[in-house]
């Protein structure tokens, strides 16, 4: 069970590089790398907002909930 | 005045670690004649005197380990490395040394009953340092989470 970040996919669609995106949203390339590799433990709303603004997408395009455990209705 | 004290607080602590190391060295070097004098004063038997001396010598080993751990901890703090795994390990080492010294002192009560007071003090100190170590562990977890919040 995890939240997967599909930032790579969206960046490829928008044809934008890591360094440029990091500069546009005002975070360091190292932090963008943490976000891309899924090592981040939390994402600020301001960062998410800046990402959505620059990539012209919705939060749901960037974040995906992957559920590999049975929920309440699936027991 | 307060800023002056604040900036030199760690230096003071390191100075006291050195002072305690010197006192421990004096104790190690002079404990045999001191214990002999004390035993004759209290009218202790030969077995009690040897047990009394053994407790001091064994506890001094833990004392050296403890002082070395505290010296390294203060050095890390001076380098602004506060919430690190190494510091948590050092705090747990200090706590363990206090706990072991407390156990030795409890065993030493057979030879000299007032060792019970030293055991209580060392045990209480072990508990306090262990709690400080737990606080550091929690702070490190929170720092990691904050560092990985983008």
Backbone of each chain as ProteinMPNN parsed JSONL, in Angstrom:
{"seq_chain_A": "XXXXXXXXXXXXXXXXXXXXXXXXXXXXXXXXXXXXXXXXXXXXXXXXXXXXXXXXXXXXXXXXXXXXXXXXXXX", "coords_chain_A": {"N_chain_A": [[0.856, -1.19, 0.0], [0.774, 2.048, -1.029], [1.595, 5.496, -1.889], [2.101, 6.416, -5.072], [4.322, 8.326, -7.044], [3.875, 9.955, -10.005], [5.564, 11.673, -11.382], [7.625, 11.631, -13.252], [6.392, 10.661, -15.571], [4.587, 12.712, -16.186], [6.366, 14.812, -16.55], [7.728, 13.934, -18.769], [5.667, 13.96, -20.615], [5.168, 16.679, -20.767], [7.514, 17.475, -21.707], [9.74, 18.502, -20.181], [12.682, 19.241, -18.371], [14.42, 18.065, -15.36], [16.038, 19.966, -14.01], [15.074, 22.386, -15.007], [12.373, 22.32, -14.238], [12.648, 22.21, -11.462], [13.766, 24.697, -10.967], [11.698, 26.356, -11.845], [9.61, 25.782, -10.03], [10.745, 26.442, -7.692], [12.276, 24.778, -5.986], [15.071, 22.779, -4.867], [17.156, 20.908, -7.169], [17.942, 18.528, -5.991], [15.951, 18.026, -4.091], [13.808, 17.73, -5.819], [14.566, 15.419, -7.041], [14.36, 13.633, -4.897], [11.636, 13.643, -4.649], [10.87, 12.599, -7.157], [11.946, 10.043, -7.105], [10.434, 8.822, -5.231], [11.135, 8.885, -2.571], [10.325, 10.772, -0.824], [8.637, 11.753, 2.187], [6.522, 13.361, 2.666], [4.482, 15.794, 0.972], [4.341, 19.222, 0.467], [1.432, 21.336, 0.275], [1.877, 23.681, -1.134], [4.042, 23.044, -2.763], [2.922, 21.033, -4.307], [0.934, 22.457, -5.537], [2.457, 24.269, -7.055], [3.721, 22.458, -8.749], [1.527, 21.37, -10.148], [0.676, 23.671, -11.382], [2.851, 24.369, -13.045], [3.093, 22.078, -14.623], [0.655, 21.907, -15.683], [-1.557, 20.25, -14.769], [-3.593, 17.972, -12.786], [-3.646, 17.23, -9.195], [-4.179, 14.482, -8.966], [-3.096, 13.47, -11.281], [-0.464, 13.364, -10.727], [-0.166, 11.97, -8.364], [-0.695, 8.649, -7.252], [-2.684, 6.174, -5.803], [-1.693, 3.11, -4.69], [-2.979, 0.076, -3.967], [-2.349, -2.813, -2.364], [-3.337, -4.409, -0.452], [-6.059, -6.161, 1.123], [-9.12, -4.343, 1.468], [-11.796, -3.029, 3.59], [-14.199, -3.881, 2.302], [-13.412, -6.056, 0.872], [-12.825, -8.404, 2.176]], "CA_chain_A": [[0.0, 0.0, 0.0], [1.643, 3.239, -1.097], [1.245, 6.576, -2.817], [3.146, 6.451, -6.102], [4.42, 9.651, -7.685], [4.071, 9.807, -11.451], [6.129, 12.94, -11.85], [8.413, 11.324, -14.455], [5.479, 10.526, -16.712], [4.057, 14.034, -16.509], [7.467, 15.626, -17.061], [8.005, 13.465, -20.137], [4.563, 14.458, -21.456], [5.31, 18.144, -20.947], [8.871, 17.666, -22.268], [10.471, 19.444, -19.32], [13.767, 18.584, -17.629], [14.406, 18.189, -13.89], [16.648, 21.223, -13.566], [14.174, 23.498, -15.363], [11.177, 22.241, -13.384], [13.052, 22.57, -10.093], [13.945, 26.149, -10.926], [10.389, 26.999, -11.998], [8.755, 25.657, -8.836], [11.465, 27.002, -6.55], [12.906, 23.815, -5.054], [16.396, 22.371, -5.354], [17.122, 19.671, -7.972], [18.078, 17.373, -5.073], [14.62, 17.764, -3.528], [12.953, 17.218, -6.902], [14.988, 14.03, -7.227], [13.748, 12.874, -3.791], [10.212, 13.525, -4.999], [10.743, 11.722, -8.326], [12.3, 8.654, -6.776], [9.466, 8.305, -4.256], [11.716, 8.819, -1.225], [9.715, 11.818, 0.021], [7.663, 11.262, 3.168], [5.361, 14.252, 2.611], [4.563, 16.857, -0.047], [3.588, 20.404, 0.904], [0.411, 21.792, -0.683], [2.458, 24.732, -1.988], [4.864, 22.36, -3.776], [1.99, 20.33, -5.198], [0.259, 23.516, -6.312], [3.435, 24.77, -8.034], [3.914, 21.39, -9.741], [0.315, 21.313, -10.98], [0.648, 24.898, -12.187], [3.879, 24.319, -14.093], [2.867, 20.933, -15.518], [-0.733, 22.031, -16.154], [-2.234, 18.985, -14.5], [-4.29, 17.873, -11.499], [-2.873, 16.402, -8.238], [-4.402, 13.061, -9.262], [-2.212, 13.046, -12.383], [0.885, 13.19, -10.175], [-0.184, 11.003, -7.255], [-1.537, 7.473, -7.501], [-2.759, 5.287, -4.633], [-1.55, 1.703, -5.074], [-3.466, -0.718, -2.837], [-2.122, -4.251, -2.549], [-3.882, -5.113, 0.726], [-7.524, -6.145, 1.061], [-9.798, -3.32, 2.268], [-12.952, -3.474, 4.376], [-15.206, -4.526, 1.478], [-12.842, -7.147, 0.076], [-12.363, -9.522, 3.018]], "C_chain_A": [[0.896, 1.245, 0.0], [1.051, 4.311, -2.008], [2.403, 6.667, -3.809], [3.142, 7.827, -6.777], [4.755, 9.47, -9.163], [4.617, 11.09, -12.07], [6.907, 12.751, -13.147], [7.538, 11.337, -15.704], [5.002, 11.903, -17.153], [5.138, 14.946, -17.071], [7.796, 15.24, -18.499], [6.918, 13.985, -21.088], [4.722, 15.943, -21.767], [6.676, 18.508, -21.521], [9.665, 18.719, -21.473], [11.508, 18.675, -18.491], [13.685, 18.858, -16.135], [14.916, 19.549, -13.427], [15.709, 22.4, -13.815], [12.945, 23.507, -14.452], [11.5, 22.664, -11.948], [13.179, 24.082, -9.955], [12.595, 26.873, -10.977], [9.532, 26.922, -10.728], [9.481, 26.07, -7.55], [11.93, 25.993, -5.525], [14.254, 23.385, -5.648], [16.255, 21.104, -6.208], [17.223, 18.417, -7.1], [16.72, 17.006, -4.483], [13.662, 17.228, -4.593], [13.279, 15.746, -7.163], [14.387, 13.128, -6.144], [12.277, 12.606, -4.103], [10.003, 12.516, -6.132], [10.995, 10.258, -7.991], [11.382, 8.046, -5.716], [10.022, 8.177, -2.852], [11.084, 9.828, -0.267], [8.687, 11.218, 0.964], [6.409, 12.121, 3.165], [5.588, 15.301, 1.529], [3.727, 18.028, 0.453], [2.562, 20.768, -0.169], [0.992, 22.822, -1.643], [3.307, 24.113, -3.1], [3.96, 21.684, -4.805], [1.296, 21.326, -6.123], [1.192, 24.029, -7.415], [3.666, 23.735, -9.131], [2.73, 21.338, -10.709], [0.251, 22.521, -11.913], [1.631, 24.798, -13.348], [3.615, 23.196, -15.103], [1.447, 20.922, -16.099], [-1.484, 20.697, -16.011], [-2.949, 19.048, -13.154], [-3.437, 17.039, -10.521], [-3.005, 14.911, -8.52], [-3.555, 12.544, -10.417], [-0.807, 12.728, -11.851], [0.94, 12.099, -9.102], [-1.145, 9.859, -7.555], [-1.509, 6.572, -6.259], [-2.717, 3.839, -5.114], [-1.893, 0.84, -3.861], [-3.252, -2.208, -3.114], [-2.589, -5.059, -1.344], [-5.4, -5.068, 0.66], [-8.128, -5.097, 1.991], [-10.988, -3.91, 3.009], [-13.959, -4.296, 3.551], [-14.7, -5.745, 0.724], [-12.432, -8.366, 0.896], [-13.043, -10.845, 2.683]], "O_chain_A": [[1.678, 1.456, 0.927], [0.132, 4.055, -2.787], [3.538, 6.958, -3.432], [2.086, 8.402, -7.041], [5.79, 8.903, -9.516], [4.183, 11.523, -13.137], [6.86, 13.601, -14.036], [7.878, 11.925, -16.731], [5.009, 12.224, -18.342], [4.873, 15.756, -17.959], [8.099, 16.092, -19.334], [7.206, 14.394, -22.213], [4.446, 16.398, -22.877], [6.966, 19.675, -21.786], [10.182, 19.687, -22.032], [11.228, 17.591, -17.979], [12.975, 19.762, -15.695], [14.313, 20.198, -12.572], [15.558, 23.286, -12.974], [12.53, 24.556, -13.96], [10.729, 23.379, -11.308], [12.756, 24.669, -8.959], [12.368, 27.854, -10.267], [8.82, 27.869, -10.39], [8.902, 26.049, -6.464], [11.979, 26.293, -4.332], [14.517, 23.623, -6.827], [15.335, 20.315, -5.994], [16.66, 17.374, -7.432], [16.376, 15.828, -4.383], [12.815, 16.382, -4.31], [12.399, 14.94, -7.463], [13.959, 12.008, -6.424], [11.75, 11.52, -3.863], [9.092, 11.689, -6.083], [10.343, 9.358, -8.522], [11.543, 6.882, -5.348], [9.465, 7.455, -2.025], [11.28, 9.753, 0.946], [7.957, 10.296, 0.6], [5.349, 11.675, 3.605], [6.724, 15.651, 1.209], [2.562, 17.864, 0.816], [2.783, 20.543, -1.359], [0.645, 22.842, -2.824], [3.298, 24.59, -4.235], [4.204, 21.754, -6.01], [1.1, 21.075, -7.313], [0.776, 24.203, -8.561], [3.792, 24.086, -10.304], [2.907, 21.271, -11.925], [-0.165, 22.417, -13.067], [1.29, 25.103, -14.491], [3.882, 23.351, -16.295], [1.09, 20.052, -16.894], [-1.965, 20.115, -16.983], [-2.906, 20.07, -12.47], [-2.607, 16.239, -10.953], [-2.05, 14.157, -8.334], [-3.316, 11.342, -10.533], [-0.067, 11.938, -12.438], [1.944, 11.404, -8.95], [-2.254, 10.069, -8.045], [-0.442, 6.253, -5.735], [-3.595, 3.396, -5.854], [-1.188, 0.868, -2.852], [-3.895, -2.785, -3.991], [-2.279, -6.244, -1.224], [-5.978, -4.08, 0.206], [-7.718, -4.966, 3.144], [-11.168, -5.126, 3.054], [-14.504, -5.285, 4.04], [-15.465, -6.4, 0.015], [-11.767, -9.264, 0.38], [-12.753, -11.865, 3.309]]}, "seq_chain_B": "XXXXXXXXXXXXXXXXXXXXXXXXXXXXXXXXXXXXXXXXXXXXXXXXXXXXXXXXXXXXXXXXXXXXXXXXXXXXXXXXXXXXXXXXXXXXXXXXXXXXXXXXXXXXXXXXXXXXXXXXXXXXXXXXXXXXXXXXXXXXXXXXXXXXXX", "coords_chain_B": {"N_chain_B": [[25.949, 38.995, 29.056], [24.452, 36.641, 29.359], [24.516, 35.666, 26.72], [27.228, 35.262, 26.469], [27.621, 33.2, 28.292], [26.023, 31.277, 27.09], [27.308, 30.789, 24.656], [29.587, 29.604, 25.565], [28.867, 27.407, 26.917], [29.077, 24.686, 26.128], [31.818, 24.439, 26.13], [32.371, 24.751, 28.837], [31.127, 22.422, 29.768], [32.773, 20.491, 28.58], [35.111, 21.103, 29.885], [34.453, 20.319, 32.478], [34.149, 17.597, 32.071], [36.791, 16.873, 31.585], [37.82, 17.585, 34.07], [36.487, 15.75, 35.751], [37.56, 13.449, 34.675], [40.199, 13.696, 35.465], [39.859, 13.569, 38.244], [38.934, 10.971, 38.427], [41.15, 9.618, 37.55], [42.928, 10.212, 39.63], [41.571, 8.901, 41.656], [41.75, 6.256, 40.725], [44.525, 5.867, 40.823], [45.084, 6.334, 43.48], [43.413, 4.754, 44.993], [43.992, 2.363, 46.359], [45.698, 2.899, 48.73], [43.916, 4.743, 49.905], [41.568, 3.261, 50.354], [42.607, 1.368, 52.084], [43.233, 2.96, 54.279], [40.646, 3.911, 54.875], [39.32, 1.529, 55.451], [40.678, 0.702, 57.743], [39.907, 2.698, 59.431], [37.155, 2.252, 59.632], [37.16, -0.237, 60.634], [37.055, -2.531, 59.001], [36.951, -5.902, 57.711], [39.377, -8.068, 56.035], [38.313, -9.285, 53.723], [36.042, -7.718, 53.202], [37.287, -5.3, 52.727], [38.71, -5.841, 50.395], [36.601, -6.414, 48.66], [35.281, -3.966, 48.706], [37.217, -2.377, 47.479], [37.354, -3.629, 44.994], [34.843, -3.034, 43.907], [35.066, -0.272, 43.526], [37.149, -0.189, 41.61], [36.073, -1.65, 39.439], [33.826, -0.101, 38.855], [35.131, 2.204, 38.088], [36.076, 1.584, 35.581], [33.715, 1.619, 34.049], [33.251, 4.274, 34.474], [35.309, 5.515, 32.999], [34.603, 4.76, 30.397], [32.138, 6.017, 30.225], [32.873, 8.751, 30.529], [34.418, 9.082, 28.233], [32.489, 8.649, 26.258], [30.827, 10.824, 26.8], [32.562, 12.918, 26.234], [32.927, 12.603, 23.482], [30.298, 13.0, 22.653], [29.865, 15.682, 23.393], [31.756, 16.844, 21.718], [30.607, 16.287, 19.213], [28.286, 17.829, 19.472], [29.424, 20.361, 19.533], [30.273, 20.516, 16.936], [27.928, 20.964, 15.726], [26.44, 18.72, 15.194], [23.749, 17.355, 16.068], [21.168, 15.821, 16.326], [21.766, 12.838, 15.714], [22.421, 9.413, 14.731], [24.726, 8.461, 15.9], [25.045, 10.047, 18.202], [22.838, 9.192, 19.656], [23.531, 6.556, 20.116], [25.759, 7.041, 21.73], [24.568, 8.247, 23.964], [23.041, 6.102, 24.862], [25.097, 4.416, 25.541], [26.212, 5.803, 27.7], [24.058, 5.626, 29.453], [23.928, 2.853, 29.774], [26.393, 2.371, 31.028], [25.956, 3.662, 33.481], [23.871, 2.074, 34.445], [25.115, -0.439, 34.665], [27.09, 0.186, 36.522], [25.431, 0.706, 38.657], [24.408, -1.839, 39.146], [26.749, -3.162, 39.901], [27.297, -1.758, 42.224], [25.109, -2.507, 43.755], [25.703, -5.18, 44.127], [27.979, -4.75, 45.579], [27.034, -4.006, 48.022], [27.124, -6.054, 49.777], [29.619, -5.927, 50.883], [29.823, -3.306, 51.748], [27.397, -1.437, 53.007], [26.424, 1.295, 52.477], [26.878, 1.541, 49.732], [24.526, 1.131, 48.514], [23.224, 3.548, 48.265], [24.766, 4.815, 46.318], [24.214, 3.062, 44.253], [21.476, 3.53, 43.87], [21.561, 6.203, 43.031], [23.102, 5.988, 40.674], [21.483, 4.268, 39.185], [19.193, 5.832, 38.889], [20.26, 7.922, 37.412], [20.928, 6.507, 35.098], [18.383, 5.967, 34.133], [17.426, 8.569, 33.591], [19.235, 9.446, 31.588], [18.704, 7.544, 29.661], [16.089, 8.219, 28.974], [16.564, 10.744, 27.88], [18.01, 9.9, 25.67], [15.961, 8.542, 24.317], [14.367, 10.714, 23.705], [16.06, 12.039, 21.935], [16.087, 10.121, 19.896], [13.445, 10.223, 19.002], [13.386, 12.861, 18.134], [15.215, 12.693, 16.067], [13.843, 11.031, 14.279], [11.73, 12.744, 13.666], [13.137, 14.832, 12.476], [14.161, 13.55, 10.213], [11.774, 13.087, 8.871], [10.983, 15.678, 8.389], [13.091, 16.56, 6.796], [12.565, 15.078, 4.559], [10.292, 16.151, 3.594], [8.887, 17.693, 0.969]], "CA_chain_B": [[26.41, 37.954, 29.994], [23.747, 35.399, 29.049], [25.047, 35.202, 25.434], [28.589, 34.802, 26.721], [27.476, 31.89, 28.928], [25.416, 30.367, 26.117], [28.308, 30.414, 23.655], [30.667, 28.82, 26.183], [28.259, 26.344, 27.718], [29.663, 23.398, 25.75], [33.218, 24.456, 26.585], [32.293, 24.481, 30.279], [30.82, 20.997, 29.948], [33.977, 19.732, 28.237], [36.063, 21.352, 30.963], [34.069, 19.476, 33.62], [34.45, 16.202, 31.719], [38.238, 16.72, 31.835], [38.006, 17.643, 35.525], [36.061, 14.465, 36.308], [38.527, 12.437, 34.227], [41.368, 13.837, 36.346], [39.468, 13.044, 39.562], [38.859, 9.506, 38.302], [42.543, 9.154, 37.476], [43.452, 10.298, 41.003], [40.922, 7.809, 42.406], [42.337, 4.978, 40.28], [45.912, 5.754, 41.279], [45.213, 6.392, 44.939], [42.338, 4.048, 45.71], [44.488, 1.298, 47.259], [45.98, 3.442, 50.078], [42.726, 5.402, 50.479], [40.68, 2.201, 50.848], [43.281, 0.762, 53.247], [43.036, 3.917, 55.382], [39.217, 3.941, 55.201], [38.972, 0.233, 56.054], [41.2, 0.669, 59.119], [39.077, 3.66, 60.172], [35.845, 1.644, 59.882], [37.368, -1.564, 61.201], [36.577, -3.534, 58.031], [37.764, -7.108, 57.566], [40.174, -8.124, 54.806], [37.414, -9.616, 52.594], [35.224, -6.529, 52.943], [38.17, -4.265, 52.15], [38.994, -6.221, 48.999], [35.345, -6.239, 47.924], [35.091, -2.509, 48.624], [38.185, -1.899, 46.477], [36.979, -4.189, 43.682], [33.685, -2.263, 43.412], [35.587, 1.025, 43.033], [37.94, -0.392, 40.387], [35.19, -2.058, 38.331], [33.011, 1.069, 38.505], [35.97, 3.208, 37.417], [36.12, 1.21, 34.148], [32.497, 2.197, 33.47], [33.432, 5.727, 34.543], [36.128, 5.94, 31.857], [33.794, 4.606, 29.166], [31.121, 7.071, 30.301], [33.494, 10.056, 30.27], [34.824, 9.101, 26.823], [31.251, 8.822, 25.476], [30.367, 12.201, 27.0], [33.502, 13.787, 25.52], [32.599, 12.505, 22.051], [28.98, 13.616, 22.487], [30.038, 17.143, 23.438], [32.467, 17.2, 20.481], [29.606, 16.28, 18.147], [27.406, 18.99, 19.674], [30.19, 21.561, 19.13], [30.306, 20.523, 15.463], [26.524, 21.162, 15.341], [25.814, 17.445, 14.829], [22.956, 17.13, 17.29], [20.274, 14.66, 16.27], [22.365, 11.82, 14.849], [22.411, 8.045, 15.271], [25.914, 8.292, 16.751], [24.773, 10.656, 19.517], [21.883, 8.329, 20.363], [24.331, 5.418, 20.591], [26.602, 7.514, 22.842], [23.697, 8.424, 25.133], [22.69, 4.77, 25.364], [26.314, 3.905, 26.189], [26.289, 6.466, 29.015], [22.993, 5.037, 30.271], [24.329, 1.474, 30.089], [27.477, 2.439, 32.019], [25.339, 3.989, 34.778], [23.09, 0.913, 34.894], [26.058, -1.485, 35.087], [27.7, 0.649, 37.781], [24.397, 0.52, 39.696], [24.37, -3.279, 39.469], [27.975, -3.483, 40.653], [27.143, -1.182, 43.565], [24.159, -3.357, 44.498], [26.472, -6.365, 44.546], [28.959, -4.294, 46.571], [26.366, -3.803, 49.32], [27.535, -7.173, 50.643], [30.835, -5.504, 51.582], [29.665, -1.978, 52.339], [25.969, -1.144, 52.788], [26.132, 2.59, 51.833], [26.932, 1.449, 48.263], [23.142, 1.127, 48.059], [22.914, 4.937, 47.876], [25.426, 5.029, 45.02], [23.462, 2.257, 43.27], [20.227, 4.242, 43.579], [21.903, 7.405, 42.254], [23.54, 5.561, 39.33], [20.305, 3.728, 38.499], [18.331, 6.965, 38.527], [20.964, 8.621, 36.327], [20.774, 5.657, 33.9], [17.025, 6.172, 33.648], [17.324, 9.926, 33.019], [19.993, 9.502, 30.327], [17.975, 6.702, 28.696], [14.945, 9.016, 28.499], [17.128, 11.765, 26.98], [18.305, 9.155, 24.437], [14.682, 8.307, 23.63], [13.951, 12.019, 23.157], [16.919, 12.257, 20.768], [15.639, 9.192, 18.852], [12.19, 10.771, 18.468], [13.737, 14.086, 17.415], [15.874, 12.275, 14.816], [12.763, 10.567, 13.393], [10.993, 13.939, 13.201], [14.04, 15.574, 11.582], [14.174, 12.796, 8.955], [10.499, 13.324, 8.199], [10.993, 17.076, 7.937], [14.048, 16.64, 5.686], [11.979, 14.429, 3.379], [9.054, 16.84, 3.202], [9.273, 18.572, -0.146]], "C_chain_B": [[25.8, 36.596, 29.65], [24.264, 34.791, 27.732], [26.435, 34.602, 25.609], [28.551, 33.391, 27.32], [26.988, 30.846, 27.934], [26.465, 29.851, 25.13], [29.4, 29.522, 24.242], [30.157, 27.643, 27.005], [28.885, 24.975, 27.422], [31.115, 23.29, 26.21], [33.294, 24.146, 28.075], [32.075, 22.992, 30.531], [32.053, 20.152, 29.656], [35.042, 19.886, 29.32], [35.743, 20.439, 32.155], [34.291, 17.991, 33.33], [35.933, 15.923, 31.985], [38.516, 16.684, 33.34], [37.638, 16.308, 36.178], [37.008, 13.338, 35.888], [39.771, 12.48, 35.122], [41.074, 13.272, 37.738], [39.436, 11.516, 39.552], [40.265, 8.893, 38.25], [43.18, 9.14, 38.869], [42.881, 9.158, 41.844], [41.541, 6.461, 42.048], [43.743, 4.772, 40.851], [46.017, 5.649, 42.803], [44.223, 5.552, 45.712], [42.856, 2.987, 46.69], [44.848, 1.864, 48.639], [44.762, 4.091, 50.74], [41.794, 4.354, 51.097], [41.283, 1.541, 52.086], [43.062, 1.636, 54.492], [41.577, 3.897, 55.855], [38.794, 2.659, 55.927], [39.467, 0.154, 57.497], [40.377, 1.59, 60.019], [37.743, 3.035, 60.572], [35.951, 0.253, 60.517], [36.842, -2.674, 60.313], [37.516, -4.731, 58.007], [38.486, -7.1, 56.224], [39.299, -8.387, 53.574], [36.579, -8.391, 52.206], [36.058, -5.443, 52.265], [38.448, -4.557, 50.672], [37.757, -6.041, 48.125], [35.053, -4.772, 47.673], [35.966, -1.925, 47.509], [37.791, -2.374, 45.072], [35.811, -3.414, 43.076], [34.166, -0.937, 42.817], [36.304, 0.838, 41.701], [37.061, -0.772, 39.192], [34.341, -0.86, 37.884], [33.842, 2.124, 37.772], [36.121, 2.89, 35.928], [34.895, 1.804, 33.431], [32.582, 3.729, 33.445], [34.241, 6.246, 33.364], [35.344, 5.862, 30.551], [32.771, 5.74, 29.094], [31.715, 8.444, 29.953], [33.917, 10.181, 28.801], [33.602, 9.333, 25.926], [30.744, 10.259, 25.592], [31.259, 13.192, 26.26], [33.176, 13.797, 24.02], [31.254, 13.17, 21.754], [29.098, 15.139, 22.455], [30.776, 17.64, 22.193], [31.505, 17.264, 19.311], [28.689, 17.498, 18.263], [28.118, 20.275, 19.253], [30.283, 21.675, 17.619], [28.901, 20.656, 14.88], [25.885, 19.881, 14.798], [25.022, 16.981, 16.05], [22.136, 15.838, 17.216], [20.806, 13.639, 15.262], [22.311, 10.462, 15.552], [23.566, 7.846, 16.252], [25.671, 8.868, 18.149], [23.807, 9.804, 20.332], [22.615, 7.115, 20.934], [25.172, 5.821, 21.811], [25.778, 7.691, 24.115], [23.301, 7.077, 25.735], [23.894, 4.108, 26.047], [26.444, 4.479, 27.595], [25.275, 5.835, 29.967], [23.367, 3.617, 30.719], [25.424, 1.439, 31.153], [26.906, 2.719, 33.41], [24.598, 2.773, 35.331], [24.017, -0.193, 35.401], [26.743, -1.114, 36.403], [26.715, 0.455, 38.936], [24.34, -0.941, 40.127], [25.576, -3.7, 40.304], [27.853, -2.974, 42.1], [26.164, -2.001, 44.408], [24.884, -4.602, 45.016], [27.455, -5.994, 45.658], [28.365, -4.034, 47.946], [26.723, -4.901, 50.318], [28.738, -6.744, 51.498], [30.658, -4.188, 52.327], [28.262, -1.476, 52.008], [25.687, 0.217, 52.12], [26.298, 2.611, 50.309], [25.52, 1.462, 47.667], [22.723, 2.523, 47.584], [23.509, 5.246, 46.507], [24.685, 4.273, 43.924], [22.177, 2.968, 42.867], [20.5, 5.457, 42.7], [22.273, 7.028, 40.822], [22.354, 5.022, 38.524], [19.375, 4.83, 38.029], [18.944, 7.745, 37.362], [20.825, 7.839, 35.012], [19.403, 5.872, 33.28], [16.883, 7.531, 32.96], [18.014, 9.976, 31.648], [19.298, 8.673, 29.247], [16.781, 7.477, 28.115], [15.433, 10.112, 27.547], [17.474, 11.116, 25.629], [17.048, 8.888, 23.631], [14.162, 9.594, 22.985], [14.748, 12.319, 21.884], [16.452, 11.38, 19.591], [14.373, 9.733, 18.171], [12.475, 12.012, 17.626], [14.387, 13.754, 16.077], [14.834, 11.801, 13.807], [12.011, 11.757, 12.798], [11.827, 14.75, 12.211], [14.074, 14.909, 10.201], [12.907, 13.074, 8.155], [10.451, 14.738, 7.611], [11.926, 17.244, 6.738], [13.454, 16.064, 4.409], [10.585, 14.964, 3.066], [9.426, 17.886, 2.165], [8.184, 19.625, -0.385]], "O_chain_B": [[26.473, 35.566, 29.64], [24.433, 33.577, 27.626], [26.779, 33.59, 24.999], [29.32, 32.511, 26.932], [27.451, 29.705, 27.92], [26.516, 28.663, 24.81], [30.058, 28.776, 23.516], [30.922, 26.973, 27.698], [29.184, 24.206, 28.336], [31.584, 22.227, 26.616], [34.153, 23.387, 28.525], [32.731, 22.381, 31.375], [32.351, 19.208, 30.388], [35.774, 18.948, 29.635], [36.644, 19.861, 32.763], [34.586, 17.217, 34.24], [36.291, 14.881, 32.534], [39.318, 15.886, 33.825], [38.361, 15.798, 37.033], [37.234, 12.393, 36.644], [40.323, 11.443, 35.489], [41.908, 12.592, 38.336], [39.841, 10.857, 40.51], [40.531, 7.829, 38.809], [43.874, 8.193, 39.241], [43.589, 8.532, 42.632], [41.821, 5.636, 42.917], [44.106, 3.683, 41.294], [46.899, 4.981, 43.342], [44.18, 5.613, 46.941], [42.237, 2.739, 47.725], [44.346, 1.355, 49.641], [44.585, 4.013, 51.956], [41.297, 4.528, 52.21], [40.564, 1.195, 53.024], [42.758, 1.148, 55.581], [41.298, 3.869, 57.054], [38.02, 2.695, 56.883], [38.782, -0.382, 58.369], [40.174, 1.311, 61.201], [37.252, 3.243, 61.681], [34.943, -0.349, 60.888], [36.255, -3.642, 60.797], [38.715, -4.6, 58.25], [38.24, -6.237, 55.381], [39.51, -7.793, 52.517], [36.434, -8.075, 51.025], [35.593, -4.761, 51.352], [38.426, -3.665, 49.825], [37.852, -5.575, 46.99], [34.635, -4.381, 46.584], [35.521, -1.098, 46.713], [37.881, -1.626, 44.098], [35.788, -3.165, 41.871], [33.726, -0.533, 41.741], [36.095, 1.613, 40.768], [37.267, -0.288, 38.079], [34.158, -0.632, 36.688], [33.317, 2.854, 36.931], [36.273, 3.796, 35.108], [35.014, 2.406, 32.363], [32.068, 4.386, 32.539], [33.914, 7.284, 32.789], [35.407, 6.763, 29.714], [32.566, 6.341, 28.04], [31.131, 9.202, 29.179], [33.79, 11.248, 28.2], [33.659, 10.102, 24.966], [30.288, 10.844, 24.609], [30.774, 14.187, 25.721], [33.152, 14.849, 23.38], [31.094, 13.825, 20.724], [28.508, 15.8, 21.6], [30.473, 18.713, 21.672], [31.571, 18.189, 18.501], [28.356, 18.123, 17.256], [27.499, 21.173, 18.683], [30.361, 22.776, 17.074], [28.706, 20.481, 13.677], [24.916, 19.936, 14.041], [25.549, 16.311, 16.938], [22.388, 14.887, 17.956], [20.359, 13.583, 14.116], [22.176, 10.37, 16.772], [23.431, 7.176, 17.276], [26.041, 8.258, 19.152], [23.939, 9.703, 21.552], [22.368, 6.695, 22.065], [25.29, 5.072, 22.781], [26.222, 7.335, 25.207], [23.233, 6.925, 26.955], [23.738, 3.344, 26.999], [26.74, 3.763, 28.552], [25.581, 5.548, 31.125], [23.157, 3.233, 31.869], [25.401, 0.605, 32.059], [27.314, 2.101, 34.393], [24.679, 2.472, 36.522], [23.749, -0.812, 36.432], [26.951, -1.957, 37.275], [27.104, 0.09, 40.045], [24.236, -1.246, 41.315], [25.464, -4.467, 41.261], [28.243, -3.649, 43.053], [26.357, -2.171, 45.612], [24.712, -5.019, 46.162], [27.733, -6.791, 46.554], [29.095, -3.863, 48.922], [26.64, -4.712, 51.531], [28.866, -7.13, 52.66], [31.249, -3.969, 53.384], [27.975, -1.129, 50.862], [24.796, 0.296, 51.274], [25.907, 3.581, 49.659], [25.332, 1.759, 46.488], [21.966, 2.661, 46.624], [22.862, 5.849, 45.651], [24.541, 4.769, 42.806], [21.822, 3.013, 41.689], [19.769, 5.716, 41.743], [21.82, 7.663, 39.87], [22.237, 5.288, 37.328], [18.835, 4.779, 36.924], [18.24, 8.172, 36.446], [20.629, 8.429, 33.949], [19.268, 5.951, 32.059], [16.296, 7.632, 31.882], [17.452, 10.481, 30.676], [19.297, 9.041, 28.072], [16.501, 7.398, 26.919], [14.796, 10.38, 26.528], [17.256, 11.713, 24.575], [17.059, 8.991, 22.404], [13.6, 9.58, 21.89], [14.196, 12.787, 20.889], [16.424, 11.829, 18.445], [14.245, 9.706, 16.947], [11.896, 12.2, 16.557], [14.153, 14.433, 15.078], [14.923, 12.122, 12.622], [11.696, 11.786, 11.608], [11.303, 15.288, 11.235], [14.024, 15.578, 9.169], [12.948, 13.269, 6.94], [9.955, 14.961, 6.506], [11.613, 17.963, 5.79], [13.792, 16.5, 3.308], [9.8, 14.321, 2.369], [10.169, 18.829, 2.438], [8.318, 20.46, -1.279]]}, "name": "protein", "num_of_chains": 2, "seq": "XXXXXXXXXXXXXXXXXXXXXXXXXXXXXXXXXXXXXXXXXXXXXXXXXXXXXXXXXXXXXXXXXXXXXXXXXXXXXXXXXXXXXXXXXXXXXXXXXXXXXXXXXXXXXXXXXXXXXXXXXXXXXXXXXXXXXXXXXXXXXXXXXXXXXXXXXXXXXXXXXXXXXXXXXXXXXXXXXXXXXXXXXXXXXXXXXXXXXXXXXXXXXXXXXXXXXXXXXXXXXXXXX"}
